[in-house]
Amino acid sequence: MSRVQQDLSISPHNGSALNHLESAMLRRVLPRGRVPHVCVVGAGMAGLRCADILAMRGFRVTILEARDRIGGRVHQSSALGHLADLGPNWIHGTDHNPILDLAKETTTTTFHPNGDTILVYDESGKLLEGQKAAEHSELVWGIIGNAFKYSNQESASIPQDRSLMDYFHTSLEEKKLAEDSSALVLQMARIWGDFIGDPIEKQSLKYLWLEECIDGENLFVASTYKAILDRIARAVLEKAEIHTSTKVTKIVSNTKLQSDHPLSIAISTDTNDAPFLYDEVIVTVPLGFLKRNLSSFSPPLPDHLVNAISHIPYGRLEKVYVNFPRAYWTDGQSATANNSFFTHFLQPTDARTQNPHEFVSLAALPNGCAQPTILFYMHGACAEHVTSLINNLSPSSPEYYTRLNDFFSPYYSLLPNFNPSSPDCTPKAFLATNWQNDEFAGYGSYTNFQVSHAAEPVLYDKDIETLRHGAPERHVWLAGEHTAPFVALGTVTGAYWSGEAVAKRVLHAYGMLDAEDEVRDLGREGDEMMDGKGEGTAHGAGLVAL
């Protein structure tokens, strides 16, 4: 089995899977003619994927979504005059990645920036010589690559308070570089924070292996995730019942409200206009939301599950798009260093206490997707600071523009061809994410794995497996990027796979999954059924017989 299959297998030999006893306990005889009714809480990637598979197998599926839209953190805005992703921009890994398959199917344009020139501005705002920047960037990523190998091989013996930055210091001592080169590498290493949402000093070396992605390249989704989202949602919108603007406030399990629902799950919402009794509930909300809403479960979730939810850290990643009348920094050229995709900033030596470390130039994207826009990524305290500047302000307000322009002008003014008197160099508009203040995102971004100074051992991998397991004995299941295979945690692909995995486990609990189904793409099978017959009747008939 592949590593992904091992992570998501329902084999009783997998520590995170249903064992035979639980399977027998969960399978029940329903009145003839009634199919199981499943509630999926959340209409993000995990929820949509899960709902798709279960609906195609004949289950009755109701999705309850707190937002007024589907997609969760996969969301686009047209505020800049063109679509821009407010959530993920990347497909992480190209080796058997279902999101890449969907991108190809929907003719979504992706961009591979490998080999692109990286511009680096030093502490004084001076552009580093290109060869020097490239050599030190190669050193940074070489050390990170070695750190991944070390974490994979020696995780058990690595102290839990040792960070990736500690590993950098040790590696540089061994390399015996000149002092100025070592200092530059350490400065450039801070870019790692934009991958996890927190400073590199917080990245656990012991659990760095959990940050590893699917093999292959990382692709920027140049034409946004919209077509992919629409494709995933298509079958769900036709087969499932969806209630948007409906926040779940209570999940009560083990109730005896009706004789034919001996183990029903009762759901309360802030609107109370949706069905409230279900056979199974699959909670796909972000980990940050789970952390803040444990009291919604009655009776309380088991201690081991509460502890796992509490243990796993949650990142802080934000981004800001800055749109210009023209991409002045390219100087009308498409294949020069002036049109580099990546630009990095080292920590300034002036009075600024927070600064972004990176932006990407959307002018470097393929034809049809290129825009006169730069996209800043921020993490940790800088992300919190920028969101505090615009929190509760309308994106169309002058104050919103002024505050963001004041913060970012010291960076975009460093770019080639900048002229403060030229209208081309004055931003037309800003568009900032604000996940830090978004209740339904859990006031943050996604799972990461940080150093721990606690006396007791941290076991993040076991915590992830605990979350995958959920509480099936209470007919409560969990999905989301925080329950993904280890190679896809914190990614869209991970959320998608987690929805697929929990759907398969529910099917298994009702005797509707065979060995071939464990490795078959059930959602694609469902699409073929819809396209060919219009109905998923074959599997529905099987459920009626239960």
SENUTI-40340 format. One record per residue (C-alpha): residue in one letter; x, y, z. Coordinates in Angstrom, 1 decimal. Layout:
N
SITE  rest       x       y       z
SITE     A       X       Y       Z
...
# end
This chain:
546
SITE  rest       x       y       z
SITE     M     0.0     0.0     0.0
SITE     S     1.1     3.5    -0.6
SITE     R     1.8     5.8     2.3
SITE     V    -1.5     7.6     1.6
SITE     Q    -3.4     4.4     1.5
SITE     Q    -1.8     3.3     4.8
SITE     D    -2.8     6.5     6.5
SITE     L    -6.4     6.3     5.4
SITE     S    -6.9     2.5     5.4
SITE     I    -9.9     1.2     7.3
SITE     S    -8.0    -2.1     8.0
SITE     P    -8.2    -3.2    11.6
SITE     H    -4.4    -3.2    11.7
SITE     N    -4.3     0.5    11.3
SITE     G    -4.3     2.3    14.7
SITE     S    -6.6     5.1    13.4
SITE     A    -9.1     2.8    11.8
SITE     L   -12.3     1.0    12.6
SITE     N   -11.7    -2.3    14.2
SITE     H   -14.1    -5.3    13.7
SITE     L   -15.8    -4.7    17.1
SITE     E   -16.6    -1.1    16.3
SITE     S   -17.8    -2.0    12.9
SITE     A   -20.2    -4.6    14.2
SITE     M   -21.4    -2.1    16.9
SITE     L   -22.1     0.6    14.3
SITE     R   -23.9    -1.5    11.8
SITE     R   -27.6    -1.5    12.5
SITE     V   -30.8    -2.7    10.9
SITE     L   -32.9     0.2     9.7
SITE     P   -36.7     0.0     9.0
SITE     R   -37.2    -1.3     5.5
SITE     G   -37.2     1.5     3.0
SITE     R   -35.3     4.0     5.1
SITE     V   -31.8     4.9     4.3
SITE     P   -29.2     6.4     6.7
SITE     H   -29.4    10.1     7.1
SITE     V   -26.0    11.7     7.5
SITE     C   -25.3    15.3     8.5
SITE     V   -22.1    16.9     7.2
SITE     V   -21.1    19.9     9.2
SITE     G   -19.2    22.3     6.9
SITE     A   -19.2    22.7     3.1
SITE     G   -15.5    23.0     2.6
SITE     M   -13.4    20.6     0.5
SITE     A   -13.6    17.8     3.1
SITE     G   -17.4    18.2     3.6
SITE     L   -18.1    18.4    -0.2
SITE     R   -16.0    15.3    -0.9
SITE     C   -17.5    13.3     1.8
SITE     A   -21.1    14.3     0.9
SITE     D   -20.4    13.5    -2.7
SITE     I   -19.4     9.9    -2.0
SITE     L   -22.2     9.2     0.5
SITE     A   -24.9    10.7    -1.6
SITE     M   -23.8     8.7    -4.7
SITE     R   -24.0     5.5    -2.6
SITE     G   -27.6     6.2    -1.7
SITE     F   -27.3     7.9     1.7
SITE     R   -29.5    10.8     2.5
SITE     V   -27.1    13.7     3.1
SITE     T   -27.8    17.1     4.6
SITE     I   -25.0    19.7     4.7
SITE     L   -25.1    22.4     7.3
SITE     E   -22.8    25.4     6.4
SITE     A   -22.4    28.4     8.7
SITE     R   -21.2    30.7     5.8
SITE     D   -23.5    32.0     3.1
SITE     R   -21.5    30.1     0.5
SITE     I   -19.8    26.7    -0.1
SITE     G   -16.1    26.1    -0.3
SITE     G   -14.9    27.1     3.2
SITE     R   -11.4    28.4     3.0
SITE     V   -11.3    27.8    -0.8
SITE     H   -12.8    31.1    -1.8
SITE     Q   -12.3    33.7    -4.5
SITE     S   -13.0    37.5    -4.7
SITE     S   -13.4    39.7    -7.7
SITE     A   -12.7    42.9    -5.8
SITE     L    -9.6    43.6    -7.8
SITE     G   -11.4    43.3   -11.1
SITE     H   -10.1    39.8   -11.6
SITE     L   -10.6    36.6    -9.6
SITE     A    -8.2    36.1    -6.7
SITE     D    -7.9    33.2    -4.3
SITE     L    -8.4    34.3    -0.7
SITE     G    -7.6    30.8     0.5
SITE     P    -5.0    28.4    -1.0
SITE     N    -3.0    29.3    -4.1
SITE     W    -1.0    26.1    -4.5
SITE     I    -1.3    22.4    -5.4
SITE     H     1.2    20.7    -3.2
SITE     G     2.8    17.8    -5.0
SITE     T     2.1    16.3    -8.4
SITE     D     2.5    12.6    -7.7
SITE     H    -1.0    11.0    -7.9
SITE     N    -2.6    14.2    -6.6
SITE     P    -6.4    14.2    -7.2
SITE     I    -6.5    18.0    -7.1
SITE     L    -4.1    18.1   -10.0
SITE     D    -6.3    15.6   -11.8
SITE     L    -9.2    17.9   -11.3
SITE     A    -7.2    20.9   -12.4
SITE     K    -6.4    19.2   -15.7
SITE     E   -10.0    18.1   -16.1
SITE     T   -11.3    21.6   -15.6
SITE     T    -8.6    23.2   -17.7
SITE     T    -7.4    25.1   -14.7
SITE     T    -4.1    26.9   -15.5
SITE     T    -1.3    26.0   -13.2
SITE     F     2.2    27.5   -13.1
SITE     H     5.5    25.9   -12.1
SITE     P     8.0    28.6   -11.0
SITE     N    11.0    26.2   -10.7
SITE     G    14.2    27.7   -12.0
SITE     D    12.8    31.2   -11.8
SITE     T    15.1    34.0   -10.6
SITE     I    14.6    34.9    -7.0
SITE     L    15.0    38.6    -6.1
SITE     V    16.3    39.2    -2.5
SITE     Y    16.4    42.6    -0.8
SITE     D    18.7    42.9     2.2
SITE     E    18.2    44.6     5.5
SITE     S    18.9    48.1     4.0
SITE     G    16.6    47.6     1.0
SITE     K    19.4    46.9    -1.4
SITE     L    18.9    44.2    -4.1
SITE     L    21.4    41.3    -3.6
SITE     E    23.6    40.3    -6.5
SITE     G    21.8    37.5    -8.4
SITE     Q    24.4    34.8    -8.0
SITE     K    24.8    35.5    -4.3
SITE     A    21.0    35.3    -3.8
SITE     A    20.8    32.1    -5.7
SITE     E    23.7    30.4    -3.9
SITE     H    22.3    31.3    -0.4
SITE     S    18.8    30.3    -1.4
SITE     E    20.2    26.9    -2.4
SITE     L    21.9    26.6     0.9
SITE     V    18.7    27.4     2.7
SITE     W    16.7    24.7     0.9
SITE     G    19.5    22.2     1.1
SITE     I    19.5    22.5     4.9
SITE     I    15.7    22.2     5.0
SITE     G    15.9    19.1     2.8
SITE     N    18.5    17.6     5.2
SITE     A    16.3    18.5     8.2
SITE     F    13.4    16.6     6.6
SITE     K    15.7    13.5     6.3
SITE     Y    17.0    13.9     9.8
SITE     S    13.4    14.3    11.2
SITE     N    12.2    11.2     9.3
SITE     Q    15.1     9.0    10.5
SITE     E    15.7    10.3    14.0
SITE     S    12.4    11.7    15.2
SITE     A    12.2     9.4    18.2
SITE     S    15.4    10.8    19.7
SITE     I    15.0    14.5    18.8
SITE     P    14.1    16.6    21.8
SITE     Q    10.6    18.1    21.5
SITE     D    11.8    21.6    22.2
SITE     R    14.4    21.6    19.3
SITE     S    13.3    23.8    16.4
SITE     L    14.1    23.9    12.7
SITE     M    16.1    27.1    13.4
SITE     D    18.2    25.2    16.0
SITE     Y    19.0    22.7    13.2
SITE     F    20.1    25.7    10.9
SITE     H    22.5    26.9    13.6
SITE     T    24.0    23.5    14.0
SITE     S    24.3    22.9    10.2
SITE     L    25.9    26.3     9.7
SITE     E    28.5    25.6    12.4
SITE     E    29.4    22.4    10.6
SITE     K    29.7    24.1     7.3
SITE     K    32.1    26.8     8.7
SITE     L    30.8    29.5     6.4
SITE     A    31.9    33.1     6.7
SITE     E    30.0    35.0     9.4
SITE     D    28.2    37.2     6.8
SITE     S    27.1    34.2     4.8
SITE     S    25.8    32.4     7.8
SITE     A    23.9    35.5     8.9
SITE     L    22.4    35.7     5.4
SITE     V    21.3    32.1     5.4
SITE     L    19.6    32.5     8.8
SITE     Q    17.8    35.6     7.5
SITE     M    16.6    33.9     4.4
SITE     A    15.5    30.8     6.3
SITE     R    12.7    32.9     7.8
SITE     I    10.8    32.3     4.6
SITE     W     9.8    28.9     6.1
SITE     G     7.3    30.8     8.2
SITE     D     5.2    31.4     5.1
SITE     F     4.8    27.7     4.7
SITE     I     3.5    26.9     8.2
SITE     G     2.0    30.2     9.3
SITE     D     4.4    30.8    12.2
SITE     P     8.1    31.7    12.7
SITE     I    10.7    29.1    12.0
SITE     E    11.7    29.2    15.7
SITE     K     8.4    27.5    16.4
SITE     Q     8.8    24.7    13.8
SITE     S     9.3    21.4    15.6
SITE     L    12.4    19.5    14.2
SITE     K    11.1    16.3    15.8
SITE     Y     7.9    16.6    13.8
SITE     L     9.2    18.3    10.7
SITE     W     8.4    15.1     8.9
SITE     L     4.7    15.9     9.3
SITE     E     5.2    19.0     7.2
SITE     E     6.4    16.9     4.2
SITE     C     4.2    17.1     1.1
SITE     I     3.3    14.7    -1.7
SITE     D     6.2    14.0    -4.0
SITE     G     6.6    16.1    -7.1
SITE     E     6.4    19.8    -7.8
SITE     N     4.4    22.6    -6.1
SITE     L     2.1    24.3    -8.6
SITE     F     0.6    27.8    -8.3
SITE     V    -3.0    27.8    -9.4
SITE     A    -2.8    30.6   -11.9
SITE     S    -6.5    30.7   -12.8
SITE     T    -7.7    30.2    -9.2
SITE     Y    -9.4    27.3    -7.6
SITE     K   -12.9    28.3    -8.8
SITE     A   -13.3    25.7   -11.5
SITE     I   -11.9    23.0    -9.3
SITE     L   -14.3    23.9    -6.5
SITE     D   -17.3    24.1    -8.9
SITE     R   -16.4    20.7   -10.2
SITE     I   -16.2    19.1    -6.8
SITE     A   -19.5    20.7    -5.8
SITE     R   -21.4    19.9    -8.9
SITE     A   -22.6    16.4    -7.9
SITE     V   -23.1    17.4    -4.3
SITE     L   -25.5    20.3    -5.2
SITE     E   -27.6    17.9    -7.2
SITE     K   -27.8    15.1    -4.7
SITE     A   -27.5    16.6    -1.2
SITE     E   -29.6    19.0     0.8
SITE     I   -27.6    22.1     1.7
SITE     H   -28.4    24.7     4.3
SITE     T   -26.1    27.7     4.2
SITE     S   -26.0    30.5     6.7
SITE     T   -26.8    27.8     9.3
SITE     K   -24.4    27.5    12.2
SITE     V   -24.4    24.3    14.3
SITE     T   -24.6    25.2    18.0
SITE     K   -25.1    21.7    19.6
SITE     I   -24.4    18.1    18.7
SITE     V   -26.1    15.8    21.1
SITE     S   -25.4    12.1    20.7
SITE     N   -26.8     8.9    22.3
SITE     T   -30.3    10.3    22.6
SITE     K   -33.5     8.2    22.6
SITE     L   -35.9    10.6    21.0
SITE     Q   -37.6     8.1    18.7
SITE     S   -38.0     4.4    18.8
SITE     D   -36.5     3.9    15.3
SITE     H   -33.5     6.1    16.2
SITE     P   -32.1     4.3    19.3
SITE     L   -28.7     6.1    18.8
SITE     S   -29.8     9.3    17.0
SITE     I   -27.7    12.4    16.8
SITE     A   -29.6    15.6    17.5
SITE     I   -28.4    18.8    16.0
SITE     S   -29.3    22.3    17.0
SITE     T   -28.6    25.3    14.8
SITE     D   -28.9    29.1    15.1
SITE     T   -31.7    29.0    12.5
SITE     N   -33.5    25.7    13.5
SITE     D   -34.8    25.4     9.9
SITE     A   -32.9    22.2     9.1
SITE     P   -33.7    18.5    10.0
SITE     F   -32.4    17.9    13.5
SITE     L   -32.2    14.1    13.8
SITE     Y   -29.5    12.1    12.0
SITE     D   -27.9     8.6    12.0
SITE     E   -24.4     9.9    11.7
SITE     V   -22.7    13.4    12.0
SITE     I   -19.5    14.2    10.2
SITE     V   -17.8    17.3    11.5
SITE     T   -15.5    18.9     8.9
SITE     V   -15.0    22.4    10.4
SITE     P   -11.4    23.7    10.7
SITE     L    -9.3    22.6    13.7
SITE     G    -9.3    26.1    15.1
SITE     F   -13.1    26.2    15.2
SITE     L   -13.1    22.8    16.9
SITE     K   -10.7    24.1    19.6
SITE     R   -13.1    26.9    20.5
SITE     N   -16.3    24.9    20.3
SITE     L   -15.7    21.7    22.2
SITE     S   -18.7    22.6    24.4
SITE     S   -21.0    22.1    21.4
SITE     F   -20.7    18.3    21.9
SITE     S   -23.0    16.8    24.5
SITE     P   -22.0    14.7    26.3
SITE     P   -18.4    16.0    26.1
SITE     L   -16.1    14.3    23.6
SITE     P   -13.9    11.6    25.1
SITE     D   -10.8    12.9    26.9
SITE     H    -8.3    11.4    24.4
SITE     L   -10.1    13.2    21.5
SITE     V   -10.3    16.5    23.4
SITE     N    -6.6    16.3    24.2
SITE     A    -5.7    15.7    20.6
SITE     I    -7.8    18.6    19.4
SITE     S    -6.1    20.8    22.1
SITE     H    -2.6    19.6    21.4
SITE     I    -2.2    20.3    17.7
SITE     P    -1.1    23.8    17.0
SITE     Y    -2.9    26.1    14.5
SITE     G    -1.1    28.5    12.2
SITE     R    -1.4    32.2    11.3
SITE     L    -1.0    32.8     7.6
SITE     E    -2.4    35.8     5.7
SITE     K    -1.9    37.5     2.4
SITE     V    -2.5    40.8     0.7
SITE     Y    -2.9    41.5    -3.0
SITE     V    -1.7    44.9    -4.3
SITE     N    -3.1    45.7    -7.8
SITE     F    -1.4    48.4   -10.0
SITE     P    -2.5    50.0   -13.3
SITE     R     0.5    48.3   -15.0
SITE     A     3.2    45.9   -13.9
SITE     Y     5.8    48.6   -13.9
SITE     W     8.5    46.3   -12.4
SITE     T     8.6    44.1   -15.5
SITE     D     9.5    47.0   -17.8
SITE     G     7.4    45.5   -20.5
SITE     Q     9.6    42.3   -20.6
SITE     S     8.3    38.8   -19.9
SITE     A    11.5    36.8   -19.5
SITE     T    13.9    38.8   -17.4
SITE     A    14.8    39.1   -13.7
SITE     N    12.4    42.0   -13.6
SITE     N     9.6    39.6   -14.1
SITE     S    10.7    37.2   -11.4
SITE     F     7.9    35.3    -9.6
SITE     F     9.5    35.3    -6.1
SITE     T    10.8    38.3    -4.2
SITE     H    12.1    38.0    -0.6
SITE     F    12.8    40.7     2.0
SITE     L    15.2    40.3     4.9
SITE     Q    14.4    41.9     8.2
SITE     P    14.8    45.7     7.8
SITE     T    17.3    47.4    10.1
SITE     D    15.1    50.5    10.5
SITE     A    12.3    50.9    13.1
SITE     R     9.9    48.5    11.5
SITE     T     9.0    45.7    14.0
SITE     Q     6.9    43.6    11.6
SITE     N     7.6    42.9     7.9
SITE     P     6.5    40.4     5.3
SITE     H     9.2    38.1     4.0
SITE     E     7.9    37.3     0.6
SITE     F     5.7    38.2    -2.3
SITE     V     5.0    36.7    -5.7
SITE     S     4.4    38.6    -8.9
SITE     L     1.2    37.7   -10.7
SITE     A     2.6    39.5   -13.8
SITE     A     4.8    36.4   -14.2
SITE     L     1.9    34.0   -14.6
SITE     P     1.0    32.5   -18.0
SITE     N    -0.8    34.5   -20.7
SITE     G    -4.5    34.9   -19.8
SITE     C    -3.7    34.8   -16.1
SITE     A    -1.0    37.4   -15.7
SITE     Q    -2.1    40.5   -13.7
SITE     P    -0.4    43.7   -12.7
SITE     T    -0.6    42.5    -9.1
SITE     I     1.8    41.4    -6.4
SITE     L     0.8    39.0    -3.7
SITE     F     2.4    39.3    -0.2
SITE     Y     2.4    36.3     2.1
SITE     M     2.7    37.0     5.9
SITE     H     2.8    34.8     9.0
SITE     G     2.8    35.0    12.8
SITE     A     2.9    38.4    14.4
SITE     C     3.2    40.2    11.1
SITE     A     0.0    38.5     9.9
SITE     E    -1.8    39.5    13.1
SITE     H    -0.5    43.1    12.8
SITE     V    -1.7    43.6     9.2
SITE     T    -5.2    42.1    10.0
SITE     S    -5.5    44.4    13.0
SITE     L    -4.9    47.4    10.7
SITE     I    -8.0    46.6     8.6
SITE     N   -10.2    44.6    10.9
SITE     N   -13.8    45.9    10.7
SITE     L   -13.0    48.2     7.8
SITE     S   -14.7    47.9     4.4
SITE     P   -12.3    47.0     1.6
SITE     S   -13.8    49.9    -0.4
SITE     S   -13.1    52.5     2.3
SITE     P   -10.3    55.1     2.0
SITE     E    -9.0    54.1     5.4
SITE     Y    -8.6    50.5     4.4
SITE     Y    -6.5    51.6     1.4
SITE     T    -4.4    54.1     3.3
SITE     R    -3.5    51.7     6.1
SITE     L    -2.4    49.0     3.8
SITE     N    -0.6    51.3     1.5
SITE     D     1.3    52.9     4.4
SITE     F     2.4    49.4     5.5
SITE     F     3.4    48.0     2.1
SITE     S     4.7    51.0     0.2
SITE     P     8.3    50.5     1.7
SITE     Y     8.4    47.1    -0.1
SITE     Y     6.8    47.7    -3.5
SITE     S     8.8    51.0    -3.8
SITE     L    12.0    48.9    -3.9
SITE     L    11.0    47.2    -7.1
SITE     P    12.7    48.0   -10.5
SITE     N    11.4    51.0   -12.3
SITE     F     9.5    52.5    -9.3
SITE     N     8.8    56.2    -9.7
SITE     P     6.7    57.8    -6.9
SITE     S     5.4    60.4    -9.4
SITE     S     4.1    57.8   -11.9
SITE     P     0.5    56.8   -11.7
SITE     D     1.6    53.3   -12.8
SITE     C     3.4    52.9    -9.5
SITE     T     0.4    53.9    -7.3
SITE     P    -1.7    50.9    -6.3
SITE     K    -5.3    50.9    -7.7
SITE     A    -6.6    48.6    -4.9
SITE     F    -5.7    46.3    -2.0
SITE     L    -7.3    43.0    -1.1
SITE     A    -6.4    41.4     2.3
SITE     T    -7.4    38.2     3.8
SITE     N    -8.5    38.3     7.5
SITE     W    -8.6    34.7     8.6
SITE     Q    -7.2    35.8    12.0
SITE     N   -10.6    37.4    12.8
SITE     D   -12.8    34.8    11.0
SITE     E   -14.8    32.7    13.5
SITE     F   -15.6    30.0    11.0
SITE     A   -11.9    29.6    10.0
SITE     G   -11.1    29.2    13.7
SITE     Y    -9.2    32.5    13.9
SITE     G    -6.2    31.2    12.0
SITE     S    -5.1    29.2     8.9
SITE     Y    -4.3    25.5     9.3
SITE     T    -2.5    22.8    11.2
SITE     N     1.2    23.1    12.0
SITE     F     3.6    21.3    14.3
SITE     Q     5.5    23.4    16.8
SITE     V     8.1    22.9    19.4
SITE     S     6.9    22.0    22.9
SITE     H     8.4    22.9    26.3
SITE     A     5.9    20.9    28.2
SITE     A     7.1    18.3    30.7
SITE     E     4.9    15.5    29.1
SITE     P     5.8    14.1    25.7
SITE     V     4.0    15.5    22.6
SITE     L     2.8    12.9    20.1
SITE     Y     1.5    14.9    17.2
SITE     D     1.3    11.9    14.9
SITE     K    -0.8     9.9    17.4
SITE     D    -3.0    13.0    17.9
SITE     I    -3.6    13.1    14.1
SITE     E    -4.6     9.5    14.1
SITE     T    -6.9    10.1    17.1
SITE     L    -8.7    12.8    15.1
SITE     R    -9.0    10.6    12.1
SITE     H   -10.7     8.0    14.3
SITE     G   -13.2    10.5    15.8
SITE     A   -15.9     9.0    18.0
SITE     P   -17.6     6.4    15.8
SITE     E   -19.2     4.7    18.9
SITE     R   -21.2     7.9    19.2
SITE     H   -21.8     8.2    15.5
SITE     V   -19.6    11.4    15.4
SITE     W   -16.8    11.5    12.8
SITE     L   -14.2    14.1    12.0
SITE     A   -12.7    15.2     8.7
SITE     G   -10.6    18.1     7.4
SITE     E    -7.0    19.0     6.7
SITE     H    -6.1    18.1    10.3
SITE     T    -7.2    14.4     9.7
SITE     A    -5.4    14.0     6.3
SITE     P    -2.6    11.6     5.4
SITE     F     0.7    12.7     6.9
SITE     V     1.9    13.8     3.4
SITE     A    -1.1    16.1     2.9
SITE     L    -1.7    17.8     6.3
SITE     G    -2.6    21.5     5.9
SITE     T    -3.4    21.2     2.2
SITE     V    -6.5    21.2    -0.1
SITE     T    -5.6    17.7    -1.2
SITE     G    -5.5    16.6     2.5
SITE     A    -8.9    18.0     3.1
SITE     Y   -10.2    16.3     0.0
SITE     W    -8.7    13.0     0.9
SITE     S    -9.9    13.2     4.5
SITE     G   -13.5    13.6     3.3
SITE     E   -13.1    10.6     1.1
SITE     A   -11.6     8.5     4.0
SITE     V   -14.4     9.3     6.4
SITE     A   -17.0     8.5     3.8
SITE     K   -15.5     5.1     3.2
SITE     R   -15.4     4.5     7.0
SITE     V   -19.1     5.3     7.2
SITE     L   -19.9     3.0     4.3
SITE     H   -17.8     0.3     6.0
SITE     A   -19.9     0.7     9.1
SITE     Y   -23.1     0.1     7.1
SITE     G   -21.6    -2.9     5.3
SITE     M   -21.4    -1.0     2.0
SITE     L   -17.6    -1.1     1.4
SITE     D   -15.6    -4.0     0.0
SITE     A   -11.8    -4.4    -0.4
SITE     E   -11.8    -2.9    -3.9
SITE     D   -13.6     0.2    -2.6
SITE     E   -10.7     0.9    -0.3
SITE     V    -8.5     1.9    -3.2
SITE     R   -11.1     2.9    -5.7
SITE     D   -11.9     6.6    -6.3
SITE     L   -15.6     6.4    -5.2
SITE     G   -16.4    10.0    -6.1
SITE     R   -15.2     9.4    -9.7
SITE     E   -17.2     6.2    -9.8
SITE     G   -20.2     8.3    -8.7
SITE     D   -19.7    10.8   -11.5
SITE     E   -19.7     8.1   -14.1
SITE     M   -23.0     6.8   -12.7
SITE     M   -24.5    10.2   -12.9
SITE     D   -23.3    10.9   -16.4
SITE     G   -24.4     7.5   -17.6
SITE     K   -27.7     6.9   -15.8
SITE     G   -28.7    10.2   -14.0
SITE     E   -29.3     8.3   -10.8
SITE     G   -27.3     6.3    -8.3
SITE     T   -30.0     3.7    -7.9
SITE     A   -27.9     0.6    -7.6
SITE     H   -26.3     1.5    -4.4
SITE     G   -29.5     3.0    -3.0
SITE     A   -31.3    -0.3    -3.5
SITE     G   -28.6    -2.0    -1.5
SITE     L   -29.2     0.3     1.4
SITE     V   -32.9    -0.3     1.4
SITE     A   -32.2    -3.9     2.2
SITE     L   -30.3    -3.1     5.4
# end
